[in-house]
Amino acid sequence: MASEAPGAFGTDEMTGDISALQMVLTGDPALFAIVRLSLLVSLSAVLLAALIGMPVGALLALTRFRGREGAIVLLNALMGLPPVVVGLAVFLTLSRSGPLGSWGLLFTPQAMVIAQTVLVTPIVAALTRQTVEDLWAEYREEFAAMDVGPWRRVATLIWDARFSLVTALLAGFGRAAAEVGAIIIVGGNIEGFTRTMTTAIALETSKGDLPLAVGLGIVLISIVIVINALAWGARRAGERYAG
């Protein structure tokens, strides 16, 4: 019996892999509903993080004030925010007894977007600050000679660094797409409503439903590869056009 167990396990594992591939190739409705929600939540969070984090990072790079170094250290530290702590903070904020409880957002996709935005914004802001600060050192004299105002400096340098900032957005998307703890807390992992790829993988693995978990894993890795390839291609094309 002991000699048969490894072989039996291997057969079950192979069957699960085949079933997972079939689910992906045949467009299983349950699987792709989870994929759609995951993309909607993660891309929305990255967009909001870009709208908030890029101007904040650029302003931090271009302005000098007391405590600036401390602000930079804090921003860099926030890049490593524990997701479960963020999830708990958002949960308490959106719960019925919380300050935003009247909005009724807890256990909704919107709550997951908020949690992921909190996690992604420091990453985008910190990487933007570094990129813009490097450009500022190069163009400082030209801006000073033309007497360009602070907001115009921010807009000009962000636009000039747009291809480099793709890296910041990719880092933010990677954090959002791989996140589990925060969105389980604020979303509840409700089937058909707030279940994403990462939360579904965790749940289905614990239940022993490996085909769905493996299928979602295949799709998640494929999406990350495709988005990175498209971003890299767009950056190279833009750099060639600008050059």
PENORVEN-V869928 format. One record per residue. N is the residue number from 1. PSI is psi in radians with two decimals (999 if undefined). Layout:
n: {N/N}
psi: {PSI/PSI}
//
This chain:
n: {1/2/3/4/5/6/7/8/9/10/11/12/13/14/15/16/17/18/19/20/21/22/23/24/25/26/27/28/29/30/31/32/33/34/35/36/37/38/39/40/41/42/43/44/45/46/47/48/49/50/51/52/53/54/55/56/57/58/59/60/61/62/63/64/65/66/67/68/69/70/71/72/73/74/75/76/77/78/79/80/81/82/83/84/85/86/87/88/89/90/91/92/93/94/95/96/97/98/99/100/101/102/103/104/105/106/107/108/109/110/111/112/113/114/115/116/117/118/119/120/121/122/123/124/125/126/127/128/129/130/131/132/133/134/135/136/137/138/139/140/141/142/143/144/145/146/147/148/149/150/151/152/153/154/155/156/157/158/159/160/161/162/163/164/165/166/167/168/169/170/171/172/173/174/175/176/177/178/179/180/181/182/183/184/185/186/187/188/189/190/191/192/193/194/195/196/197/198/199/200/201/202/203/204/205/206/207/208/209/210/211/212/213/214/215/216/217/218/219/220/221/222/223/224/225/226/227/228/229/230/231/232/233/234/235/236/237/238/239/240/241/242/243}
psi: {-0.69/-0.60/-0.36/-0.38/-0.81/-0.72/-0.70/-0.72/-0.72/-0.68/-0.78/-0.69/-0.73/-0.71/-0.71/-0.70/-0.72/-0.76/-0.70/-0.78/-0.68/-0.70/-0.69/-0.82/-0.55/-0.02/0.91/2.17/-0.73/-0.73/-0.82/-0.36/-0.70/-0.72/-0.76/-0.80/-0.74/-0.80/-0.73/-0.81/-0.86/-0.76/-0.64/-0.73/-0.73/-0.70/-0.82/-0.71/-0.64/-0.74/-0.55/-0.86/-0.63/-0.87/-0.69/-0.81/-0.71/-0.75/-0.69/-0.56/-0.54/-0.28/2.66/2.20/2.85/2.28/0.14/-0.77/-0.70/-0.67/-0.68/-0.76/-0.75/-0.76/-0.75/-0.66/-0.61/-0.28/-0.44/0.47/2.27/2.16/-0.66/-0.56/-0.72/-0.78/-0.75/-0.76/-0.77/-0.68/-0.86/-0.60/-0.66/-0.12/2.91/-0.61/-0.02/2.96/-0.46/0.37/-0.49/-0.28/-0.37/0.65/-0.24/2.45/0.71/2.84/-0.56/-0.67/-0.65/-0.65/-0.74/-0.82/-0.78/-0.59/-0.72/-0.66/-0.64/-0.58/-0.80/-0.60/-0.85/-0.76/-0.77/-0.77/-0.61/-0.75/-0.82/-0.75/-0.82/-0.63/-0.66/-0.72/-0.65/-0.67/-0.50/-0.64/0.13/-0.81/-0.67/-0.76/-0.70/-0.68/-0.60/-0.02/0.88/2.32/2.89/-0.75/-0.61/-0.60/-0.80/-0.88/-0.74/-0.78/-0.64/-0.74/-0.72/-0.52/0.23/-0.63/-0.63/-0.56/-0.20/-0.62/-0.71/-0.73/-0.66/-0.70/-0.70/-0.72/-0.69/-0.72/-0.77/-0.79/-0.52/-0.02/2.44/-0.95/-0.86/-0.73/-0.41/-0.71/-0.83/-0.34/-0.47/-0.08/0.83/2.19/2.28/0.04/-0.90/0.37/2.10/3.12/-0.81/-0.74/-0.61/-0.69/-0.80/-0.77/-0.86/-0.58/-0.74/-0.48/-0.25/0.16/1.33/-0.61/-0.82/-0.71/-0.79/-0.70/-0.77/-0.64/-0.73/-0.79/-0.75/-0.83/-0.71/-0.74/-0.79/-0.75/-0.80/-0.79/-0.73/-0.69/-0.75/-0.74/-0.73/-0.75/-0.73/-0.68/-0.78/-0.72/-0.72/-0.70/-0.68/-0.69/-0.75/-0.60/999}
//
